[in-house]
Amino acid sequence: MESVYEEAMADELARQGMKVQRQLFVPIIYNKGKTLGSPLRLDLKINDLVLIDDKAVTEWNPIFESQMLTYLRLTKLKLGLVINFGEQYVKNGIRRVVNGL
């Protein structure tokens, strides 16, 4: 279901005039510039400023926030949202993650 929510959210944000990029590959660079062969894949990047990771789970796992922080560090961005559509009310499933703010 996550891909369905992602597509719908991307469409709604684009309709509001925002620049939306979906399913971006982010290379993992470590140990003095070595790039790993398997990049990470981001759900959404909005206006080149905010990352969004969609979830559709009944139980929240703190690892989701850790993953977002990793995405933020690799992209050198400051703000990410993890949105869990598995909550009864979506507003209860939004977690803000910041990188160095």
N, C-alpha and C positions, 0 to 999 in steps of 0.2 A: 504493500500500500504506500510505502514511502515515495516511490516514484510518481504515483498519482498525485499525492499532496505536493510534491516538488513542482510538477508541471503546472498544477492549478495556481500555486503561489507565484511562480515565475510569470505566468500569464497576467495575473492580477497586478503585480508590481510593474510589469511592462506597460500595462494599460494606464497606469498612473504616471507614466513618463520616466520611469527609472531604467537605468542600464542594467540588464540582468544577464549574467553569464551562468550557464549550467554545466555541471559535470566537468569541471576543470581539473586537469592533471597537475599536481604539484610535485616536483622532484624532491627527493629526500637527499640532502647534502650533509655529510658528516665527515669527521676525521680528516681535517685539512683539505677540504674541497672535493672529496670523493663522493660521487653521485651513485646512489643505489639504483638497481635495474627496475625496481617496482615503485612507481610514484604513487602518492596518495591521490584520492579523487574527492574533490570538494563538490557538495551539492549545488550551492548557489553563492555567487559573489555579486553584491549589489553596489552599483555606482563606484566600483573599485575601492570601496571603503569598508563594507560589512560582509562578513561571511555568515551563511546560514546553513545549518546541518539539520535535516529533517529526521525525525524518529517517529515510529508508530508502535510504541511498546506500552504494556500495562504497568510495568514496574520500572522506575527510574534507576539508572545505574550511574554513579559518580564518574565512571570512566568516560562518559559522553562529554563531560566538561573538560577532562584531561585531553581527549582527542581534539576538541576545538582549540584548546590552548596550543597544541602542537601545530595545528593548521595555521593559527595566527602567527606563531613564531616563524614558520617556514615561509609565509607570504609577507612577513614584516608588517602586517596589519594590526590594528589595535582593538577592534570590536567584533565579536561574534555572537550569534544567537543560536542556541540549540532549542528547536521547537518540537515538542512531543505531541503528536496528534492522537496519541493513545489515551490522553486524559479525557475525562468527561467534558471539561471545558478547556478549550485550547489555551485560553489566557493563563490557566494554571500550569501549563506545560512549557512556558517560555522561560529559558534560563539565559541570562546575560553573562558572557565570558569576556574578560578584558586582558589585554597583553600590555602590561607596563603602565597602566593609567593610574 
